[in-house]
Every structure is written in C-alpha cells, then in structure tokens.
C-alpha cells in the first residue's frame, strides 16, 4: 500500500491524467491495482491483474500486457509505503438476495396467498426464468415474480412477458401474475391493476420470522 503525493497518467482503453494530489495506491498480490482519493468510493484508476511493475527513481510504471494498458505514477512525496499480508477466506453473503427469497417462499407460499402451492422454482422459459411457478387454491396456474427492491414499471413488463409465454400452453391458460416485493412504485401499481396482476408487499425480515407479518395484497 502506497500513500503518496503524485501525478498519474493512463494509456489504454482511453487516455487520462491526474494532476498532483494525495492518493492511496493499492498493489494487490493478484497483480491488480487501485488508485483512490479522499472522496467517493470508486477508484480513480483501476487495472486488473496480472500486471508488471517497474520502478525508475520516482517513476512507477504498471503495464498489463493482456489489454496493452499502461499506468505511469510520478511520485512527489511518499507518505506511507508498506506491505500487509491479508488473510480473508470469508464468502460475501447477501442477506435478502432474491435467491434467498425464492427458497423461503418455496417453503412458505402461504406468505404470498392462502392455498398457493409452488410447483417449480426458477422454471425455464425462452423469455427468462420464472421465479416461482405455482398453482392457487382454485387450481389456476400462478406466475410469481420476486423482487428484493421496489417494483417499477420494467418489472411489470417482465411479469407480462412471462404470463404471455405461459398462456401459450392451453394447460395453464389463463394464468395469474403476482409480484412480491417490499414496495411498489405508483406507476407500477397502476400497471398491475390494468393487467390484472396482484402485488404482495412483503419484507424480508418478516419472511424470516424476525417481526410480526403485515401482508398486503391487491388484485
């Protein structure tokens, strides 16, 4: 890890330059490199590994042969120059990821609707996978699309495509469509009403049984 007052020039997919400033430069063991400033969370410069690094006095050159990229760092003042061995074997887990929703809803479809039975999870279609392919208490096919964020118009269009695809099979026509998410945008709600889709407002914490459930369904 190098903390330095420096200038940086990059040549590759584009040509960029950074005037003199204080930067944190991370040289990783896999050969990748990140340049950060004291603002924002995205690196100012980034190069994927493997790279080759050469030093000539106050000039550091980083080259990536696979993409013919070059980063030149001109050092004016070195504030910190140290190496740290990092041990991290943890796997990033996304609490609330849609796949977790799918698994929990498959086990407890009554959270969506009483009498609902999940026939298949992530059912393949030529327009994309259907999250939950279900049958309701009346024996009608139900297509459930799950979103862990706010439902918007594009999600309603997505559900429309799935339902249209399912309706090509006489055995499942006419199917119903339900969107499940923590919230829905006003425009998407209007679209759901117009197309006869249902919306179930469901919080992931509720689904995990951490708080008392308060489900809302409109059709």
C-alpha positions as a LaTeX table, in Angstrom:
\begin{tabular}{lrrr}
\hline
Residue & $x$ (\AA) & $y$ (\AA) & $z$ (\AA) \\
\hline
Unk1 & 0.00 & 0.00 & 0.00 \\
Unk2 & 1.45 & 3.29 & $-1.12$ \\
Unk3 & 0.18 & 6.65 & 0.10 \\
Unk4 & 1.80 & 9.40 & $-1.88$ \\
Unk5 & 1.52 & 12.85 & $-3.40$ \\
Unk6 & 1.73 & 12.06 & $-7.07$ \\
Unk7 & 0.71 & 12.58 & $-10.67$ \\
Unk8 & $-0.77$ & 9.74 & $-12.71$ \\
Unk9 & $-1.18$ & 9.14 & $-16.43$ \\
Unk10 & $-3.06$ & 6.24 & $-18.00$ \\
Unk11 & $-2.96$ & 4.95 & $-21.58$ \\
Unk12 & $-5.18$ & 2.10 & $-22.73$ \\
Unk13 & $-8.91$ & 1.99 & $-23.42$ \\
Unk14 & $-8.71$ & 5.77 & $-23.06$ \\
Unk15 & $-6.10$ & 8.37 & $-22.18$ \\
Unk16 & $-6.47$ & 10.06 & $-18.80$ \\
Unk17 & $-4.34$ & 12.11 & $-16.44$ \\
Unk18 & $-4.49$ & 13.09 & $-12.80$ \\
Unk19 & $-2.76$ & 16.26 & $-11.70$ \\
Unk20 & $-0.78$ & 16.43 & $-8.48$ \\
Unk21 & $-2.66$ & 15.17 & $-5.44$ \\
Unk22 & $-2.59$ & 12.83 & $-2.44$ \\
Unk23 & $-3.61$ & 9.27 & $-3.36$ \\
Unk24 & $-3.80$ & 5.79 & $-1.89$ \\
Unk25 & $-2.42$ & 3.19 & $-4.31$ \\
Unk26 & $-3.10$ & $-0.47$ & $-3.64$ \\
Unk27 & $-0.89$ & $-3.07$ & $-5.30$ \\
Unk28 & $-2.56$ & $-6.45$ & $-4.77$ \\
Unk29 & $-0.96$ & $-9.89$ & $-4.87$ \\
Unk30 & $-3.07$ & $-10.89$ & $-7.88$ \\
Unk31 & $-1.42$ & $-8.10$ & $-9.85$ \\
Unk32 & $-4.37$ & $-5.73$ & $-9.83$ \\
Unk33 & $-4.03$ & $-2.09$ & $-8.87$ \\
Unk34 & $-6.42$ & 0.53 & $-7.49$ \\
Unk35 & $-5.89$ & 4.26 & $-7.05$ \\
Unk36 & $-8.10$ & 6.01 & $-4.51$ \\
Unk37 & $-8.52$ & 9.63 & $-3.42$ \\
Unk38 & $-10.16$ & 11.00 & $-0.30$ \\
Unk39 & $-13.55$ & 11.28 & $-1.95$ \\
Unk40 & $-16.08$ & 8.80 & $-3.23$ \\
Unk41 & $-15.78$ & 5.02 & $-3.07$ \\
Unk42 & $-14.83$ & 4.23 & $-6.68$ \\
Unk43 & $-11.15$ & 4.06 & $-7.64$ \\
Unk44 & $-9.83$ & 6.88 & $-9.79$ \\
Unk45 & $-7.79$ & 4.32 & $-11.70$ \\
Unk46 & $-8.02$ & 0.54 & $-11.79$ \\
Unk47 & $-6.10$ & $-2.17$ & $-13.60$ \\
Unk48 & $-6.93$ & $-5.85$ & $-13.42$ \\
Unk49 & $-4.15$ & $-8.36$ & $-12.94$ \\
Unk50 & $-1.81$ & $-9.70$ & $-13.96$ \\
Unk51 & 0.41 & $-6.66$ & $-14.38$ \\
Unk52 & 4.14 & $-5.97$ & $-14.36$ \\
Unk53 & 5.50 & $-3.17$ & $-12.17$ \\
Unk54 & 8.82 & $-1.39$ & $-12.73$ \\
Unk55 & 10.36 & 1.43 & $-10.74$ \\
Unk56 & 12.80 & 4.02 & $-12.06$ \\
Unk57 & 13.58 & 6.59 & $-9.39$ \\
Unk58 & 10.36 & 8.49 & $-8.68$ \\
Unk59 & 8.52 & 6.91 & $-11.59$ \\
Unk60 & 6.46 & 3.72 & $-11.29$ \\
Unk61 & 5.20 & 2.05 & $-14.47$ \\
Unk62 & 2.44 & $-0.54$ & $-14.35$ \\
Unk63 & 1.79 & $-2.49$ & $-17.54$ \\
Unk64 & $-0.94$ & $-5.00$ & $-18.40$ \\
Unk65 & 0.01 & $-6.96$ & $-21.50$ \\
Unk66 & $-3.38$ & $-8.63$ & $-21.98$ \\
Unk67 & $-5.02$ & $-5.29$ & $-22.79$ \\
Unk68 & $-1.95$ & $-3.16$ & $-23.59$ \\
Unk69 & $-2.66$ & $-0.73$ & $-20.73$ \\
Unk70 & $-0.04$ & 1.41 & $-19.04$ \\
Unk71 & $-0.27$ & 3.43 & $-15.83$ \\
Unk72 & 2.56 & 5.84 & $-15.02$ \\
Unk73 & 2.83 & 7.19 & $-11.47$ \\
Unk74 & 5.20 & 10.11 & $-10.82$ \\
Unk75 & 5.93 & 10.39 & $-7.09$ \\
Unk76 & 6.48 & 13.79 & $-5.49$ \\
Unk77 & 6.29 & 12.75 & $-1.85$ \\
Unk78 & 5.86 & 9.31 & $-0.31$ \\
Unk79 & 3.76 & 9.44 & 2.87 \\
Unk80 & 3.42 & 5.70 & 3.52 \\
Unk81 & 4.92 & 2.68 & 1.81 \\
Unk82 & 4.18 & $-0.64$ & 3.48 \\
Unk83 & 3.17 & $-4.22$ & 2.77 \\
Unk84 & 0.38 & $-6.03$ & 4.62 \\
Unk85 & $-0.44$ & $-9.71$ & 4.41 \\
Unk86 & $-4.23$ & $-10.10$ & 4.41 \\
Unk87 & $-5.94$ & $-13.33$ & 5.40 \\
Unk88 & $-9.62$ & $-13.46$ & 4.41 \\
Unk89 & $-11.37$ & $-16.67$ & 3.46 \\
Unk90 & $-14.90$ & $-15.41$ & 4.14 \\
Unk91 & $-17.54$ & $-15.53$ & 1.42 \\
Unk92 & $-19.71$ & $-12.44$ & 0.94 \\
Unk93 & $-23.31$ & $-13.31$ & 1.78 \\
Unk94 & $-26.15$ & $-11.08$ & 0.60 \\
Unk95 & $-28.83$ & $-11.08$ & 3.25 \\
Unk96 & $-32.08$ & $-10.56$ & 1.38 \\
Unk97 & $-30.81$ & $-11.71$ & $-2.03$ \\
Unk98 & $-33.61$ & $-12.83$ & $-4.33$ \\
Unk99 & $-32.50$ & $-16.45$ & $-4.28$ \\
Unk100 & $-32.99$ & $-16.49$ & $-0.50$ \\
Unk101 & $-36.45$ & $-15.05$ & $-1.02$ \\
Unk102 & $-37.21$ & $-17.81$ & $-3.52$ \\
Unk103 & $-36.15$ & $-20.54$ & $-1.12$ \\
Unk104 & $-38.10$ & $-19.14$ & 1.80 \\
Unk105 & $-41.22$ & $-18.53$ & $-0.27$ \\
Unk106 & $-40.99$ & $-22.03$ & $-1.70$ \\
Unk107 & $-41.21$ & $-23.32$ & 1.88 \\
Unk108 & $-43.93$ & $-20.90$ & 2.91 \\
Unk109 & $-46.04$ & $-19.96$ & $-0.16$ \\
Unk110 & $-48.91$ & $-19.04$ & 2.16 \\
Unk111 & $-46.95$ & $-15.82$ & 2.81 \\
Unk112 & $-48.00$ & $-14.87$ & $-0.71$ \\
Unk113 & $-51.52$ & $-16.31$ & $-0.77$ \\
Unk114 & $-53.51$ & $-18.86$ & 1.20 \\
Unk115 & $-53.71$ & $-22.19$ & $-0.61$ \\
Unk116 & $-50.87$ & $-21.40$ & $-3.00$ \\
Unk117 & $-48.63$ & $-24.36$ & $-3.94$ \\
Unk118 & $-45.20$ & $-23.96$ & $-5.53$ \\
Unk119 & $-44.84$ & $-26.41$ & $-8.42$ \\
Unk120 & $-41.41$ & $-25.32$ & $-9.58$ \\
Unk121 & $-38.77$ & $-22.75$ & $-8.67$ \\
Unk122 & $-36.88$ & $-20.86$ & $-11.39$ \\
Unk123 & $-38.82$ & $-22.55$ & $-14.18$ \\
Unk124 & $-37.04$ & $-22.05$ & $-17.50$ \\
Unk125 & $-38.73$ & $-20.20$ & $-20.37$ \\
Unk126 & $-37.32$ & $-18.65$ & $-23.54$ \\
Unk127 & $-38.03$ & $-15.21$ & $-22.05$ \\
Unk128 & $-36.18$ & $-15.91$ & $-18.79$ \\
Unk129 & $-36.63$ & $-17.98$ & $-15.61$ \\
Unk130 & $-39.91$ & $-17.72$ & $-13.71$ \\
Unk131 & $-39.10$ & $-17.27$ & $-10.03$ \\
Unk132 & $-42.00$ & $-19.34$ & $-8.68$ \\
Unk133 & $-44.34$ & $-21.37$ & $-10.87$ \\
Unk134 & $-47.40$ & $-22.08$ & $-8.74$ \\
Unk135 & $-50.99$ & $-23.30$ & $-8.53$ \\
Unk136 & $-53.63$ & $-21.48$ & $-6.47$ \\
Unk137 & $-56.44$ & $-22.91$ & $-4.34$ \\
Unk138 & $-58.75$ & $-22.97$ & $-7.37$ \\
Unk139 & $-56.25$ & $-24.94$ & $-9.46$ \\
Unk140 & $-55.21$ & $-21.98$ & $-11.62$ \\
Unk141 & $-51.59$ & $-21.50$ & $-12.66$ \\
Unk142 & $-49.87$ & $-18.56$ & $-10.97$ \\
Unk143 & $-46.64$ & $-16.91$ & $-12.11$ \\
Unk144 & $-44.83$ & $-15.21$ & $-9.20$ \\
Unk145 & $-42.02$ & $-12.71$ & $-9.79$ \\
Unk146 & $-39.96$ & $-11.80$ & $-6.70$ \\
Unk147 & $-38.04$ & $-8.53$ & $-6.26$ \\
Unk148 & $-35.99$ & $-7.55$ & $-3.23$ \\
Unk149 & $-36.23$ & $-3.87$ & $-4.13$ \\
Unk150 & $-39.02$ & $-1.55$ & $-5.21$ \\
Unk151 & $-41.17$ & $-2.83$ & $-8.07$ \\
Unk152 & $-41.08$ & $-0.48$ & $-11.07$ \\
Unk153 & $-42.74$ & $-0.49$ & $-14.50$ \\
Unk154 & $-39.99$ & $-2.64$ & $-16.03$ \\
Unk155 & $-40.77$ & $-5.42$ & $-13.54$ \\
Unk156 & $-44.44$ & $-5.37$ & $-14.51$ \\
Unk157 & $-43.42$ & $-5.70$ & $-18.15$ \\
Unk158 & $-41.19$ & $-8.62$ & $-17.20$ \\
Unk159 & $-44.08$ & $-10.40$ & $-15.49$ \\
Unk160 & $-46.27$ & $-9.67$ & $-18.52$ \\
Unk161 & $-43.80$ & $-11.45$ & $-20.79$ \\
Unk162 & $-43.72$ & $-14.48$ & $-18.50$ \\
Unk163 & $-47.51$ & $-14.70$ & $-18.33$ \\
Unk164 & $-47.84$ & $-14.36$ & $-22.09$ \\
Unk165 & $-45.35$ & $-17.20$ & $-22.52$ \\
Unk166 & $-47.16$ & $-19.45$ & $-20.02$ \\
Unk167 & $-50.53$ & $-18.72$ & $-21.66$ \\
Unk168 & $-49.29$ & $-20.32$ & $-24.89$ \\
Unk169 & $-49.79$ & $-23.65$ & $-23.16$ \\
Unk170 & $-53.56$ & $-24.41$ & $-23.00$ \\
Unk171 & $-52.97$ & $-26.46$ & $-19.84$ \\
Unk172 & $-52.01$ & $-23.29$ & $-17.95$ \\
Unk173 & $-54.13$ & $-20.65$ & $-19.68$ \\
Unk174 & $-55.25$ & $-18.23$ & $-18.35$ \\
Unk175 & $-52.55$ & $-17.86$ & $-15.71$ \\
Unk176 & $-52.40$ & $-15.26$ & $-12.97$ \\
Unk177 & $-49.46$ & $-12.99$ & $-12.24$ \\
Unk178 & $-48.25$ & $-11.82$ & $-8.81$ \\
Unk179 & $-45.33$ & $-9.55$ & $-7.94$ \\
Unk180 & $-43.75$ & $-9.89$ & $-4.49$ \\
Unk181 & $-41.53$ & $-7.10$ & $-3.13$ \\
Unk182 & $-41.05$ & $-4.69$ & $-0.19$ \\
Unk183 & $-42.76$ & $-1.85$ & $-2.08$ \\
Unk184 & $-44.14$ & $-0.79$ & $-5.45$ \\
Unk185 & $-43.89$ & 2.46 & $-7.40$ \\
Unk186 & $-47.18$ & 4.27 & $-8.14$ \\
Unk187 & $-46.87$ & 3.78 & $-11.91$ \\
Unk188 & $-46.17$ & 0.08 & $-11.46$ \\
Unk189 & $-49.22$ & $-0.24$ & $-9.20$ \\
Unk190 & $-51.43$ & 1.29 & $-11.89$ \\
Unk191 & $-49.98$ & $-1.10$ & $-14.46$ \\
Unk192 & $-50.61$ & $-4.08$ & $-12.18$ \\
Unk193 & $-54.24$ & $-3.06$ & $-11.76$ \\
Unk194 & $-54.69$ & $-2.57$ & $-15.51$ \\
Unk195 & $-53.24$ & $-6.00$ & $-16.31$ \\
Unk196 & $-54.95$ & $-7.90$ & $-13.53$ \\
Unk197 & $-51.75$ & $-8.69$ & $-11.65$ \\
Unk198 & $-51.53$ & $-8.98$ & $-7.89$ \\
Unk199 & $-48.92$ & $-7.38$ & $-5.66$ \\
Unk200 & $-47.84$ & $-8.73$ & $-2.28$ \\
Unk201 & $-45.93$ & $-6.31$ & $-0.08$ \\
Unk202 & $-43.51$ & $-8.43$ & 1.88 \\
Unk203 & $-40.50$ & $-7.51$ & 3.98 \\
Unk204 & $-37.56$ & $-9.91$ & 4.06 \\
Unk205 & $-37.36$ & $-9.64$ & 7.85 \\
Unk206 & $-40.99$ & $-10.70$ & 8.03 \\
Unk207 & $-40.29$ & $-13.62$ & 5.75 \\
Unk208 & $-37.51$ & $-14.81$ & 8.05 \\
Unk209 & $-39.88$ & $-14.57$ & 11.00 \\
Unk210 & $-37.99$ & $-11.77$ & 12.69 \\
Unk211 & $-41.01$ & $-9.47$ & 13.04 \\
Unk212 & $-44.78$ & $-9.88$ & 13.02 \\
Unk213 & $-46.08$ & $-10.18$ & 9.45 \\
Unk214 & $-48.18$ & $-7.48$ & 7.86 \\
Unk215 & $-49.03$ & $-8.63$ & 4.34 \\
Unk216 & $-50.88$ & $-6.51$ & 1.82 \\
Unk217 & $-52.40$ & $-7.97$ & $-1.35$ \\
Unk218 & $-54.32$ & $-6.15$ & $-4.03$ \\
Unk219 & $-55.55$ & $-7.53$ & $-7.29$ \\
\hline
\end{tabular}
